[in-house]
Amino acid sequence: MIEHISDTARWVAVYRALESERPDALFNDPFAALLAGEAGRGMAEAMPGGTPFVGWAVVVRTKLIDDVILRLVREERLDGVVNLAAGLDTRPYRLDLPADFRWIEVDLPGITDYKEAKLAGQTPVCRLERLRLDLARDDERERLLKRLGGELRRALVLTEGILMYLTVDQVEGLAADLLAQPGLAFWMQDYVDERLLKVLNVVWRRVLGRADSQFRFFSEEGLRFFSNRGWKTREYLPLVEHAGRLKRDLPLGPLVRAAEKISPLGLARKSSGILLLQK
């Protein structure tokens, strides 16, 4: 059973490891299996429909986020990434980033200590900094973002796999904190709408276990939630569309896309994707 949000990092690492083993892998994460460990593999096996459903989504979102980051580094001259709730992400070790590029990871002490121990002796490709912080502590988070927003000129904030565990009020507070810092120019996240989150809470209730590991970001505003709070949508990449292009389709993916073409609602397209925001 998943006891804490941090546990999901090991579970997600399993799918990155499986993808990396494929001869046609979309990315290579050489540390994913090590970081996932037996605990991560046990979580993945326990999830109802885990590998077919979650696996494709993790792989597609990872690839899309990789590509967007590299494109922004080239086209927007980013000088840093701030990865909030970084978990077991290894992009500063595996992406083709400039040596002087700043990559700042922020997460709880427990998961950060575990990651540092496992990756001891490995060399990142850029300037990697790890900060230990509970993002739920509003005052400490605000102080940190203010400091980073002053140090960085044009940075991307990444919140991958975390917003769905927060309440609407918590996401609203984070959106305001980030908007207030001029140096934090872009914000990228994996967006999941409330309908899908509620379904997943029911399907995965037994494994998600404790309340802090259940999904809570339920907003009827959908993708407008962020534009209604001062952010501009730069790009939205629906997973269901890009999964087919990347040949990592979800179960019944072609059928879902065919239905989308004749449906005015576009529910699958809106249900999950990579959302890039800018000021």
Buried (B, 14 or more C-beta within 10 A) or exposed (E): EBEBBBBBBBBBBBBBBBBBEEEEBBBEBEBBBBBBBEEBBBBBEBBEEBBEBBBBBBBBBBBBBBBBBBEBBEEBEBBBBBBBBBBBBBBBBBBEBEEEBBBBBBBBEEBBEBBEEBBEEEEBBBBBBBBEBEBEEEEEBBEBBBEBBEEBEBBBBBBBBBBBBBEBEBBBBBBEBBBEBEBBBBBBBBBBBBBBBEEBBEBBEEBBBEEBBBBBBBBEEEBEBBEEBEBEEBBBBBBBBBBBEBEBBBEEBEEBBEEBEEEEEEBBBBBBBBBBBBB
